[in-house]
Amino acid sequence: MLLTFKQAKQNILETATNAKPLTNQTVSLFDALDRIAAIPIISPIDVPGFDNSAMDGYAVRLSDIQQTKTLPLASAIFAGDNISNLQWPEATCLRIMTGAPIPIGADAVVMQEHTEQSDLGIRFLKEIKAGDNIRRCGEDVKKNSITVDTGSKLTLPTLSTLATLGISEVTVFNKLKVAIFSTGNELTPIGTPLSGNGAIYDSNRFTLKLLLTKLNCEIIDLGIIPDDPTQIKQALVTASNQANLVITSGGVSVGDADYTKTALEDLGQINFWKIAMKPGKPFAFGQIGHALFCGLPGNPVSTLVTFYQLVQPLILTLSGLKTTDIDFRFQVKAATDLKKSIGRVDFQRGRLQIDDHGELEVVTTGQQGSHITQSFNQANCFIILEQERGNVNKGELVTIKLFNTLLK
């Protein structure tokens, strides 16, 4: 009996969670984009480091405003000014600029648009409340607080925050080492003329390298391995000795020349082989020595779908990311009929769009065969059709999952 997609994914994530954590390294902030924090990052300072003005306007004492709505102007404070010796007479206001320090005694900053000038000074036109337009010390980040937790991805906004703290280096997990190779006598390297009627280009390995690059992995490319049991076994040994994860393309189906699965059985263990999903039924997952193994199908679409749905969360978990599977799914109406056979969950390629009435709908991107790479070119989502569901008629609700940045 085939393993369900849900069971397969659970098996993969449980295995990844129990794997030995990666070692770590310290890198410059500039080199840390999309890396995973290996230890908590503690703020060395308060941000802001002092109370300051959020607006160009006027600093006031509420006690003065309660006496009169017009106050003479005493002086001005600019960003960067040292106000330790500032003299501020009672019953006056101070001109203050955005980012300038708040003087002792000031209860609020009134934005200049809510004032007008007169011969008597500055007239305040609206009600003023304590704390108006004042950025308090530590309001954004407090000193000694955890700014980034272990297992967090260091995105551009996160790194920008760390830069405001004056942090120049961070400790991150080392990049996951992933060894890849393709199997098949029919495969020809890209850029080399095809020879013979059965020859095809090794597009899968090219695709895998792009995907792994986007996931910040260190890639060990072992090239194309012929359909020879000895060479495939040696490639698996070499790969498992160098990498945390081994990914192959082809050789895990049921043909006479599909040697990868057999070699894996001899060298390590197979957690499962074959999943009730389409495309991607012949997907193998196991372990060789200390390295995990994923055997992807040979058809291009099957390779891409299984990588996205199963290998991607595996890599993110192994890389140390805490949250790896935020699954934003929702239902919309199908704008076209969809063909579906009962028995496997089907990941069809679709395009989410807005119909003439301003409502969301999803359309198929055409033929869904595992060799039809064009089905991805116009797609922006997966249409996920449940295992026991059959054909879908136009107008029925279907579940979709928008592509994440891996496919954008």
Secondary structure, DSSP 8 states (H G I E B T S, - for coil): --EEHHHHHHHHHHHHHTS----EEEEEGGG-TT-BBSS-EE-SS-BSSS-EESSSEEEE-HHHHHH-SEE-EEEEE-TT---TT----TT-EEEE-TT-B--TT--EEEEGGGEEEETTEEEE-S---TTTTEE-TTSSB-TTSEEE-TT-B--HHHHHHHHHTT--EEEEE---EEEEEEE-TTEE-TTS---STT-EE-HHHHHHHHHHHHTT-EEEEEEEE-S-HHHHHHHHHHHHHH-SEEEEES--SSSTT--HHHHHHHHSEEEEE-EEEES--S-EEEEETTEEEEEE-SSHHHHHHHIIIIIHHHHHHHTT-S------EEEEEESS-B---TTSEEEEEEEEEE-TTS-EEEEE-S---TT-THHHHT--EEEEE-TT---B-TT-EEEEEE--GGG-
